[in-house]
Amino acid sequence: MFQEVAECNARTPEVVQGLVQPEDTERVLNGYAVRTPRRIDPEAQTALAERASAGSGFLVLVGADAFRRAARRLQRTSGCHPWLVSRASS
C-alpha cells in the first residue's frame, strides 16, 4: 500500500487507479477522480485497507492474468462480475 501511495503521490494523476482511494474523490470508470490535487496519506490508506479486510470486505492481490482467468470462470458459473482494481507491472 505504501508503494502504491508513493507512486500516486509522485504522479499526482487526475484519476487514481489501483488500490488507493483518496478521500474526496468521485468514482469514475477505472478509478477515482481527484477533485483537488494533494498528497495522499499512506497511513490512512493502509488503515482503510486493513478495515476492509477485517470487516465484511476482503482484499485479494493477484496478477492480472490470474485475475482475468478467475473472473471469466466466476462470470460463467455465478454471474458475478469481479473488478480488477490494480495491475502489477510485469
N, C-alpha and C positions, 0 to 999 in steps of 0.2 A: 504494500500500500504506500509506504514512504517513497519508494522509487517512482511509482506512477504519479504521485503528487508532485515530486520534484520535476519530472518530465513535463507535467502540465504547467507548473509554475514557470519553467524555462521558456515554454512556447507561448503562454497566455493566449490560448485559442478563443475564438468567439463561440465555438461549440466544443464542449468537453466530451470525449468519447472514452469509454473504459470503465473501470471500477469506481472512479472518483465521481461523486455527485455533490458539487459545491452547493452551499446554501444560496437562496435567492436566484434559482435558475428555473428555466422553463423546459419541460421535457419536449424534445423535438425528435424527428426521425434520426435514429442512430446516435443519440446523445442528449446533452443538456445545454441549452443556450444560456450563456453567461450574460446577465443584464448589465452588470458593472464589472469591468476587468479588475481583478485583485488577486493577491496571493491566496492560495488555498492552504488551510491549516492541516498538516499531515496527522497531527494527534487527533483532531476532530474526525477526520475521515476514517482513521483506524478504529476509533470508538464506535462510529456508525456501523462499520463492517462487523465488529465484534457483537454489537447488539443485534444486528440482523441474523447472524449465525447462531446466537444464543436463544433467540426468540423463535417465532414460528417460521421465519425465513431461514435460508441457508445459502452458503457461498460455495460454489464449485469452481475450481480452477483446472481447466484442461486446455490442450492445444486446439486450434481452430479446426483442424481436420477431424480430430476425435469428436469435437462438439457437433460438427455437421453430420457425421455418421450417426451419432446418438440422436440428434434432432430428427433426422429422417425416420429413424425407427420409431421414436415416440409419436411423431405425427401419424405414421401408418397405423400404429397399434392403439393409440389412445385419443388421437385428435388434438393432443397437447401441442402448443406452438412455443417451444423454448426460444429464448432470445439471447443472441451472442452479445455479451457486454464488452468484452475486450479480446483482442487477438494478440498473442505473444509473437514477437518478431522471430523469424527463423534464423 
